[in-house]
Amino acid sequence: MTQAPKLLDLVQIEITPDFEVEALINGIGEADKQRQREDAGLVWFLQKDPGEWTECLWVGVRGERGAVTWWSAGADQAGYVPADGLNTEHVEYYFAGGHVCPMDPGAELPISRVYDLVREYVQTGERPAGVEWVELLT
């Protein structure tokens, strides 16, 4: 089985067939304990098939909240956030190395729901159906 690597050093996480999702979720929780700013979160993107531009799930953690955004590939190349997201404004999240990644309004959910969406994505490799998605406005 593939163990989740040290998350604070990563931006992208490749989801392989033998990936241990609970190790990833535990790693996200551990990384959250090391955040340097209480008002900002940490974020990674999960990909089943890494490439120049493939579908991916962005996943973040910020205490009792987390954030998710689905990015589609192909002709539409659009971003989606949960229809019932909690944040009404952008929230600062950071990739490894300190690169800022503001999460869009609507991206945040209770962390337990974020973890459920991560589990679903790792299991199916598809956009999670456990939430209603709305397209980001450009």
Buried (B, 14 or more C-beta within 10 A) or exposed (E): EEEBEEBBEBEEBEBEEEBBBEBBBEBBEBBBEEBEEEEBBBBBBBBBEEEEEEBBBBBBBBEEBBBBBBBBBEEEEBBBBBEEBBBEEEBBBBBBEEEEBBBBBBBBBEBEBBBBBBBBBBEEBEBBEEBEBEEBEE
